[in-house]
Amino acid sequence: MNRIFKLYLENIMDREWNDSQPIYRQLRDRVVAMILDGVLKEGDPLPSVRNVAAEYRVNPLTVLKGYQELVDEQLVETKRGRGMFINAGARNLLMQGERQKFLAEEWPRVHATIQRLGLRADELLKNGTPPTQPLPDADEEEPKS
């Protein structure tokens, strides 16, 4: 089993599928996440359809359909007799698409929640970073007011 296949299994492919969308789509989304996270890089091979189907007990046609979506999106190319490989520029292409999707679909909801709660930019930025001052030790007394 090659290094990429082991990473594939360990990092992203849990054995559970949810009922919210078809398995082939979930498979495609997991590969996309691995590309975005840098687990799969340009030129890396995808695990074979047979290996994924056997390991996750899904129909090989289901795996093939998920992989075909990646080919259709020009993220993966098929090399006859050798397998499927991540295309050059796949991560950048995905980043553009995912950013647009976030801004169009998710950001309006996030923005509405921020407005509803009356949060300010400095509060959001402060909560996204670790505290600048150390927390007091447990044996130190808190100042009394």
C-alpha positions in Angstrom: 0.0 0.0 0.0 1.6 3.3 -1.0 2.1 6.3 1.3 -0.7 8.4 -0.2 -3.2 5.6 0.2 -2.3 5.2 3.9 -2.7 9.0 4.4 -6.0 8.7 2.5 -7.3 6.1 4.9 -5.9 7.6 8.1 -6.7 11.3 7.6 -10.0 11.7 5.8 -11.8 8.4 5.0 -13.9 7.4 8.0 -15.9 4.4 7.4 -19.3 6.0 8.0 -21.4 7.6 5.3 -24.2 10.0 6.1 -27.6 9.9 4.6 -27.6 13.6 3.7 -26.1 13.1 0.2 -25.0 10.3 -2.1 -21.9 8.3 -1.2 -20.2 9.2 -4.5 -20.6 12.9 -3.6 -19.2 12.4 -0.1 -16.2 10.5 -1.6 -15.6 13.4 -4.0 -15.9 15.9 -1.1 -13.4 13.9 1.0 -10.8 13.9 -1.8 -11.4 17.7 -2.3 -10.7 18.2 1.4 -7.5 16.3 1.1 -6.4 18.4 -1.8 -7.2 21.6 0.1 -5.5 20.4 3.2 -2.4 19.5 1.2 -2.6 15.8 2.0 -2.9 15.1 -1.7 -0.6 17.2 -3.9 -0.2 17.8 -7.6 0.9 14.6 -9.3 -0.1 12.3 -6.5 -2.0 9.2 -7.5 -5.5 8.5 -6.2 -6.0 5.1 -4.7 -7.5 2.6 -7.2 -11.2 2.3 -7.5 -11.0 -1.3 -6.6 -9.0 -0.6 -3.4 -11.4 2.1 -2.2 -14.5 0.0 -3.0 -13.1 -3.0 -1.2 -11.9 -1.1 1.8 -15.1 0.9 2.3 -17.5 -1.8 1.1 -19.1 0.3 -1.6 -19.8 -0.5 -5.2 -16.9 0.2 -7.5 -19.3 2.1 -9.8 -20.0 4.5 -6.8 -16.2 5.2 -6.4 -15.8 5.6 -10.1 -18.7 8.1 -10.2 -17.1 10.2 -7.4 -13.7 10.1 -9.2 -15.4 11.0 -12.5 -16.7 14.2 -10.9 -13.1 15.1 -10.0 -12.1 14.5 -13.6 -15.1 16.5 -14.9 -14.0 19.4 -12.6 -10.4 19.1 -14.1 -9.0 18.3 -10.6 -7.8 14.8 -11.6 -6.6 13.3 -14.8 -6.7 9.7 -15.9 -3.5 8.2 -17.3 -4.4 5.1 -19.2 -3.1 2.0 -17.6 -1.5 3.9 -14.7 -4.5 5.4 -12.7 -5.8 8.8 -11.7 -3.6 11.6 -10.6 -4.1 15.1 -9.1 -3.7 17.8 -11.8 -1.3 20.7 -11.6 -3.2 23.7 -10.3 -6.0 21.6 -8.7 -5.6 23.2 -5.3 -5.6 26.8 -6.6 -8.7 26.0 -8.7 -10.4 24.5 -5.7 -9.5 27.5 -3.5 -11.1 29.9 -6.0 -14.2 27.9 -6.1 -14.5 27.3 -2.4 -13.9 30.9 -1.6 -16.7 31.9 -4.0 -19.0 29.3 -2.6 -18.3 30.5 1.0 -18.9 34.1 0.1 -22.1 33.3 -1.8 -23.6 30.6 0.5 -22.1 30.7 4.0 -21.0 34.3 4.6 -24.5 35.9 4.3 -25.6 33.6 7.2 -22.5 34.3 9.3 -22.8 38.0 8.6 -26.5 38.0 9.6 -25.6 36.3 12.9 -22.8 38.8 13.6 -25.3 41.6 13.0 -28.0 40.0 15.1 -25.6 39.5 18.1 -24.1 43.0 17.7 -20.5 41.7 17.5 -17.7 44.1 16.5 -14.7 43.3 14.3 -12.3 43.7 17.2 -14.3 41.1 19.2 -14.2 38.7 16.4 -10.5 39.1 15.8 -9.7 38.9 19.5 -11.7 35.6 19.9 -9.9 34.1 16.9 -6.4 34.5 18.5 -4.9 33.2 21.7 -5.0 35.5 24.8 -2.0 37.9 25.0 -1.8 37.8 28.7 -1.2 34.6 30.7 -4.0 33.3 32.8 -3.5 33.6 36.5 -2.2 30.6 38.4 -4.8 28.6 40.3 -3.1 29.3 43.7 -3.1 33.1 43.1 -5.9 34.9 44.7 -8.2 36.9 42.5 -8.4 40.6 43.3 -11.4 41.4 45.5 -13.7 44.2 44.3 
